Amino acid sequence: MKATVIHLENMFANLCREAYPHEWDENFISFRLMQELRNLFGNRVIHFQDWSKIVDWQSFKNRGKQETNYGDIALLVNIQFTSNEVLKGVVCLEAKRKFVSHSFESLDTAQIDRIQGNLPYAHLLLYSYDNHDLPLKFPDHSEWRSHFWVSPLNTAGQLLHQVRRSDNLKILRTSFPFSMFLTSRIFWGHDLDFRGNIYNDIAAGNSRLIDPDYLGVINIYYEDQRPVTVSLADIWQEI
C-alpha cells in the first residue's frame, strides 16, 4: 500500500508540472488524472501484510459535454468482501483549481449549497499547482505534502460562508490528501453515497442530480472473485 500511495503522489506532482501554467484548467487536469488512475489501477494488486486485494479502475468521458471546462468526476465503487458481501456506492467530486491569486476563485457558495443539498456525501477535489504541507492529525503531528486535496462538501460549505472568496485557501484546513481519500477511505467503502438511484442514473447517463464530465468504475475484490459488471450507457466513452 505504501508504494501505491507514493506512486499516487508522484503522479499528482507530474500532472501539475505537465498542466501548469498553459493547460491549468479543471477539465484538462481531471482528464489526465482519470487517464493516469486507469493506468495505475488497471487490475493492480495491492499488498498488505500476508494478504492482498485487487483494484480495477476504468475511466470514461461524458460524450455529451465536449466543451465543458469543469472537470467534475463521479466514481461508481464496487467493493467485495471475502464472505461475499458487496458494497456499491457513488463518489461525487467537484473539481476546483488554485489560481495565481492564491485562492480557489471559482468556488461559489451558492453552487456548493446547491450540490450539497442534492448530494450530501459529495467532496471538493482541490488542485494546487504548488505543494502544500498540512498536518495529518493522526496518528501524530507529522505533515503530508501534496498537490491534490479533498474536503467534504458539507464541512467546506460551512467554512466558505465565513471567509472572503479571496481568502478561501483556508479551505485546505478542512482537507486531507487525495491519495489518502482513495486508499484509506474509498477503497474500504467510506464516504460513499449508497443511494441506488444515484448509482443507476450515473451509469445510464441521466443528469437528474449530477452530470459529471468524467466517470470512474472501480472494482475492489479478492483473487478468487470476479469484478462486478456495470452496464454503462453509450454516453460514456472510455479513455
Sequence and secondary structure as in RCSB ss.txt:
>XXXX:A:sequence
MKATVIHLENMFANLCREAYPHEWDENFISFRLMQELRNLFGNRVIHFQDWSKIVDWQSFKNRGKQETNYGDIAL
LVNIQFTSNEVLKGVVCLEAKRKFVSHSFESLDTAQIDRIQGNLPYAHLLLYSYDNHDLPLKFPDHSEWRSHFWV
SPLNTAGQLLHQVRRSDNLKILRTSFPFSMFLTSRIFWGHDLDFRGNIYNDIAAGNSRLIDPDYLGVINIYYEDQ
RPVTVSLADIWQEI
>XXXX:A:secstr
 HHHHHHHHHHHHHHHHHHTTTT SHHHHHHHHHHHHHHHTSSEEEEETTEEEEEEEEEEEETT TT     EEE
EEEEE TTS EEEEEEEEEEEE  TTSS TT  HHHHHHHHHH TT EEEEEEEEEEEEE  SSSS EEEEEEEE
EEHHHHHHHHTTS GGGGGGGGGG EEHHHIIIIIGGGTTT B  HHHHHHHHTT  SS   SEEEEEEEE TTS
        TTEEE 
